[in-house]
Amino acid sequence: MIRELDSRRTDTGDLVSLVWNDVTDSVELHVHPAAGTEPICVPVRPDRAREVFAHPYVYLPQ
């Protein structure tokens, strides 16, 4: 089951979510652009989850 740990909207309207998959015991960052394009999902090390959530654009693929 996927569980949302935290979410917020950025100044530009993007929805940023931090989610945990309890089946695989993994954490992911999801960024849903305000433009309505496909969400971007990246795996996150659990010990870096707060940092990645606070600064998501640093950790997204270029």
N, CA, C and O atoms as a MOPAC input file, in Angstrom:
PM7 MOZYME 1SCF
protein

 N      0.84300 1    -1.17900 1     0.00000 1
 C      0.00000 1     0.00000 1     0.00000 1
 C      0.89600 1     1.25300 1     0.00000 1
 O      1.91200 1     1.30500 1     0.69300 1
 N      0.50100 1     2.23600 1    -0.77800 1
 C      1.21700 1     3.50300 1    -0.84800 1
 C      0.61300 1     4.45600 1     0.18600 1
 O     -0.60400 1     4.62100 1     0.26400 1
 N      1.48400 1     5.07400 1     0.97100 1
 C      1.02300 1     6.01200 1     1.99800 1
 C      1.70200 1     7.36000 1     1.79900 1
 O      2.92500 1     7.44100 1     1.68700 1
 N      0.90400 1     8.40200 1     1.75700 1
 C      1.46600 1     9.74900 1     1.63100 1
 C      1.98500 1    10.19200 1     2.99200 1
 O      1.24900 1    10.20600 1     3.97900 1
 N      3.26000 1    10.55400 1     3.02900 1
 C      3.88000 1    11.01200 1     4.26800 1
 C      3.71500 1    12.51900 1     4.44900 1
 O      3.52500 1    13.00400 1     5.56400 1
 N      3.79000 1    13.25300 1     3.33500 1
 C      3.65700 1    14.71100 1     3.38000 1
 C      3.41500 1    15.21100 1     1.96400 1
 O      3.78300 1    14.54100 1     0.99800 1
 N      2.80300 1    16.37500 1     1.83200 1
 C      2.62100 1    16.99400 1     0.52100 1
 C      2.49800 1    18.49700 1     0.70500 1
 O      2.14700 1    18.99000 1     1.77700 1
 N      2.79700 1    19.20800 1    -0.37300 1
 C      2.69800 1    20.67200 1    -0.36200 1
 C      2.65900 1    21.17800 1    -1.78800 1
 O      3.01800 1    20.46100 1    -2.72300 1
 N      2.22100 1    22.41900 1    -1.95300 1
 C      2.26700 1    23.10000 1    -3.25000 1
 C      3.42200 1    24.08400 1    -3.23600 1
 O      3.66700 1    24.76700 1    -2.24200 1
 N      4.12700 1    24.14400 1    -4.35800 1
 C      5.21100 1    25.10600 1    -4.48400 1
 C      4.64500 1    26.45900 1    -4.90400 1
 O      3.45600 1    26.57700 1    -5.20000 1
 N      5.49800 1    27.46900 1    -4.92700 1
 C      5.07800 1    28.80400 1    -5.36300 1
 C      4.58000 1    28.80800 1    -6.80300 1
 O      3.76600 1    29.64900 1    -7.18300 1
 N      5.07200 1    27.86500 1    -7.60100 1
 C      4.66500 1    27.79500 1    -9.01000 1
 C      3.44600 1    26.88700 1    -9.21200 1
 O      2.98400 1    26.71600 1   -10.34000 1
 N      2.92400 1    26.30600 1    -8.12600 1
 C      1.72800 1    25.49200 1    -8.21200 1
 C      1.95300 1    23.99700 1    -8.36900 1
 O      0.99100 1    23.23300 1    -8.44800 1
 N      3.20900 1    23.57100 1    -8.41500 1
 C      3.48900 1    22.13800 1    -8.49800 1
 C      3.10800 1    21.47000 1    -7.17800 1
 O      3.26600 1    22.05500 1    -6.10700 1
 N      2.61000 1    20.25100 1    -7.26600 1
 C      2.29800 1    19.46900 1    -6.06800 1
 C      3.46600 1    18.53000 1    -5.80500 1
 O      3.81400 1    17.70800 1    -6.65300 1
 N      4.06500 1    18.65100 1    -4.63600 1
 C      5.19400 1    17.82400 1    -4.22300 1
 C      4.70100 1    16.87900 1    -3.13600 1
 O      4.12500 1    17.31600 1    -2.14000 1
 N      4.93100 1    15.57300 1    -3.33100 1
 C      4.49700 1    14.57900 1    -2.35400 1
 C      5.64400 1    13.64300 1    -2.01900 1
 O      6.46400 1    13.30000 1    -2.87100 1
 N      5.68100 1    13.24500 1    -0.78100 1
 C      6.62100 1    12.23400 1    -0.31300 1
 C      5.77900 1    11.02800 1     0.06500 1
 O      4.88900 1    11.12700 1     0.90900 1
 N      6.05800 1     9.88800 1    -0.55900 1
 C      5.24000 1     8.70200 1    -0.32900 1
 C      6.10500 1     7.51500 1     0.08100 1
 O      7.28500 1     7.42900 1    -0.26000 1
 N      5.48400 1     6.61400 1     0.81600 1
 C      6.14200 1     5.40700 1     1.28700 1
 C      5.34400 1     4.20500 1     0.82200 1
 O      4.12500 1     4.16100 1     0.98200 1
 N      6.02600 1     3.23800 1     0.25200 1
 C      5.41100 1     1.97800 1    -0.15100 1
 C      5.72900 1     0.97100 1     0.94100 1
 O      6.87700 1     0.55000 1     1.08400 1
 N      4.71500 1     0.57900 1     1.71700 1
 C      4.98500 1    -0.31900 1     2.84100 1
 C      5.24600 1    -1.76000 1     2.39900 1
 O      5.77000 1    -2.55200 1     3.18300 1
 N      4.89400 1    -2.11300 1     1.17000 1
 C      5.17400 1    -3.45100 1     0.65700 1
 C      6.66000 1    -3.59400 1     0.33900 1
 O      7.28400 1    -4.59300 1     0.69400 1
 N      7.22200 1    -2.58700 1    -0.33300 1
 C      8.64100 1    -2.62200 1    -0.70500 1
 C      9.51700 1    -1.87700 1     0.29800 1
 O     10.74300 1    -1.89800 1     0.18900 1
 N      8.89500 1    -1.22200 1     1.26700 1
 C      9.58500 1    -0.40900 1     2.27000 1
 C     10.50700 1     0.61300 1     1.59200 1
 O     11.67500 1     0.75700 1     1.95300 1
 N      9.94700 1     1.31900 1     0.59700 1
 C     10.71800 1     2.33100 1    -0.14000 1
 C      9.99800 1     3.67300 1    -0.09800 1
 O      8.78200 1     3.74300 1     0.08000 1
 N     10.78100 1     4.73700 1    -0.26700 1
 C     10.26100 1     6.10300 1    -0.24400 1
 C     10.49000 1     6.72200 1    -1.62300 1
 O     11.53100 1     6.50400 1    -2.24300 1
 N      9.51100 1     7.49700 1    -2.09700 1
 C      9.63600 1     8.19500 1    -3.38700 1
 C      9.16900 1     9.63100 1    -3.24800 1
 O      8.30900 1     9.95700 1    -2.43000 1
 N      9.75800 1    10.46600 1    -4.06500 1
 C      9.32200 1    11.84900 1    -4.22200 1
 C      8.50200 1    11.90700 1    -5.49900 1
 O      8.94000 1    11.42500 1    -6.54400 1
 N      7.31400 1    12.49300 1    -5.42000 1
 C      6.46100 1    12.68800 1    -6.59600 1
 C      6.26300 1    14.18300 1    -6.78300 1
 O      5.88400 1    14.88800 1    -5.84700 1
 N      6.51800 1    14.66000 1    -7.98200 1
 C      6.27300 1    16.06600 1    -8.32100 1
 C      5.27400 1    16.08100 1    -9.46900 1
 O      5.54900 1    15.57600 1   -10.55700 1
 N      4.11500 1    16.66500 1    -9.21000 1
 C      3.05200 1    16.79900 1   -10.20500 1
 C      3.06500 1    18.25000 1   -10.68400 1
 O      2.57700 1    19.13500 1    -9.98200 1
 N      3.62100 1    18.50300 1   -11.87900 1
 C      3.70200 1    19.87200 1   -12.38000 1
 C      2.33000 1    20.52000 1   -12.54100 1
 O      1.36300 1    19.87000 1   -12.93800 1
 N      2.26700 1    21.79200 1   -12.23100 1
 C      1.02200 1    22.55600 1   -12.37000 1
 C      0.56100 1    22.59100 1   -13.82000 1
 O     -0.62700 1    22.76600 1   -14.09000 1
 N      1.49100 1    22.42700 1   -14.75100 1
 C      1.17000 1    22.46800 1   -16.17600 1
 C      0.36100 1    21.25200 1   -16.61900 1
 O     -0.09100 1    21.19700 1   -17.76200 1
 N      0.17100 1    20.27800 1   -15.73000 1
 C     -0.63000 1    19.11600 1   -16.07400 1
 C      0.11700 1    18.03400 1   -16.81500 1
 O     -0.49300 1    17.07500 1   -17.28700 1
 N      1.42400 1    18.16800 1   -16.92700 1
 C      2.21700 1    17.12300 1   -17.57400 1
 C      2.36500 1    15.94100 1   -16.62100 1
 O      1.94300 1    16.00200 1   -15.46700 1
 N      2.95900 1    14.88600 1   -17.11100 1
 C      3.13800 1    13.67300 1   -16.31200 1
 C      3.92900 1    13.95800 1   -15.03800 1
 O      4.87100 1    14.75100 1   -15.05400 1
 N      3.54800 1    13.31300 1   -13.93300 1
 C      4.32000 1    13.49100 1   -12.70200 1
 C      5.71000 1    12.88400 1   -12.83600 1
 O      5.92900 1    11.95100 1   -13.60800 1
 N      6.63000 1    13.42700 1   -12.07800 1
 C      8.00200 1    12.93400 1   -12.03700 1
 C      8.15900 1    12.22800 1   -10.69000 1
 O      7.84300 1    12.79800 1    -9.64500 1
 N      8.64300 1    10.99900 1   -10.71800 1
 C      8.81400 1    10.21500 1    -9.49500 1
 C     10.26600 1     9.74900 1    -9.40500 1
 O     10.81900 1     9.21100 1   -10.36400 1
 N     10.86600 1     9.96300 1    -8.25100 1
 C     12.24100 1     9.51700 1    -8.04100 1
 C     12.34900 1     8.80400 1    -6.69800 1
 O     11.71400 1     9.21000 1    -5.72500 1
 N     13.15400 1     7.73900 1    -6.64300 1
 C     13.36700 1     7.06700 1    -5.36600 1
 C     14.18400 1     7.96100 1    -4.43700 1
 O     14.99200 1     8.77700 1    -4.88000 1
 N     13.95300 1     7.78500 1    -3.15500 1
 C     14.61300 1     8.60900 1    -2.14000 1
 C     15.15900 1     7.69100 1    -1.05300 1
 O     14.46700 1     6.78600 1    -0.58700 1
 N     16.39400 1     7.93000 1    -0.65900 1
 C     16.91800 1     7.21300 1     0.50300 1
 C     16.16300 1     7.69600 1     1.73500 1
 O     15.99700 1     8.90400 1     1.90400 1
 N     15.70800 1     6.81100 1     2.58800 1
 C     14.93400 1     7.23000 1     3.76500 1
 C     15.63400 1     8.26500 1     4.64000 1
 O     14.97900 1     9.13600 1     5.21200 1
 N     16.94100 1     8.17700 1     4.74900 1
 C     17.66100 1     9.13700 1     5.58500 1
 C     17.77100 1    10.51500 1     4.93300 1
 O     18.20300 1    11.46700 1     5.58400 1
 N     17.38800 1    10.63900 1     3.66500 1
 C     17.43300 1    11.91600 1     2.94200 1
 C     16.03200 1    12.45800 1     2.63100 1
 O     15.90800 1    13.48600 1     1.96600 1
 N     14.98900 1    11.78800 1     3.09600 1
 C     13.61900 1    12.11800 1     2.71300 1
 C     13.24600 1    13.56800 1     3.01700 1
 O     12.68500 1    14.23900 1     2.15100 1
 N     13.53000 1    14.06400 1     4.18900 1
 C     13.17900 1    15.44700 1     4.54700 1
 C     13.92100 1    16.44700 1     3.66900 1
 O     13.33700 1    17.43600 1     3.22800 1
 N     15.18100 1    16.20300 1     3.41600 1
 C     15.98700 1    17.09000 1     2.56100 1
 C     15.42600 1    17.12700 1     1.14500 1
 O     15.28000 1    18.19900 1     0.55900 1
 N     15.11600 1    15.96200 1     0.60100 1
 C     14.58300 1    15.87600 1    -0.76100 1
 C     13.21500 1    16.55100 1    -0.84300 1
 O     12.92400 1    17.24000 1    -1.82000 1
 N     12.38300 1    16.36200 1     0.16100 1
 C     11.06300 1    16.98700 1     0.17700 1
 C     11.18600 1    18.50900 1     0.23900 1
 O     10.42000 1    19.21900 1    -0.41100 1
 N     12.13700 1    19.00700 1     1.01100 1
 C     12.32700 1    20.46000 1     1.15300 1
 C     12.88800 1    21.08800 1    -0.10900 1
 O     12.57700 1    22.23900 1    -0.41300 1
 N     13.70900 1    20.35500 1    -0.85100 1
 C     14.37500 1    20.89200 1    -2.04700 1
 C     14.22900 1    19.92900 1    -3.22500 1
 O     15.23100 1    19.41400 1    -3.72000 1
 N     13.01700 1    19.67900 1    -3.67700 1
 C     12.79400 1    18.62200 1    -4.66600 1
 C     13.48400 1    18.85600 1    -6.01600 1
 O     13.92200 1    17.89500 1    -6.64800 1
 N     13.58800 1    20.08100 1    -6.46000 1
 C     14.13100 1    20.32500 1    -7.80700 1
 C     15.61600 1    20.02800 1    -7.89800 1
 O     16.13700 1    19.81800 1    -8.99300 1
 N     16.29200 1    20.00800 1    -6.78800 1
 C     17.71500 1    19.64500 1    -6.77300 1
 C     17.87500 1    18.16500 1    -7.09400 1
 O     18.89000 1    17.76000 1    -7.66100 1
 N     16.89400 1    17.36400 1    -6.74100 1
 C     17.01200 1    15.90700 1    -6.85900 1
 C     16.31300 1    15.32100 1    -8.08100 1
 O     16.40500 1    14.11700 1    -8.32200 1
 N     15.62400 1    16.14200 1    -8.85000 1
 C     14.94900 1    15.62900 1   -10.04400 1
 C     15.93000 1    15.46900 1   -11.18200 1
 O     16.90300 1    16.21800 1   -11.27000 1
 N     15.69100 1    14.50200 1   -12.05900 1
 C     16.58000 1    14.33800 1   -13.22900 1
 C     16.52800 1    15.59400 1   -14.10100 1
 O     15.49300 1    16.24900 1   -14.22100 1
 N     17.64100 1    15.89900 1   -14.68800 1
 C     17.74300 1    17.08400 1   -15.54400 1
 C     17.22400 1    16.81600 1   -16.92700 1
 O     17.23700 1    17.70800 1   -17.77500 1

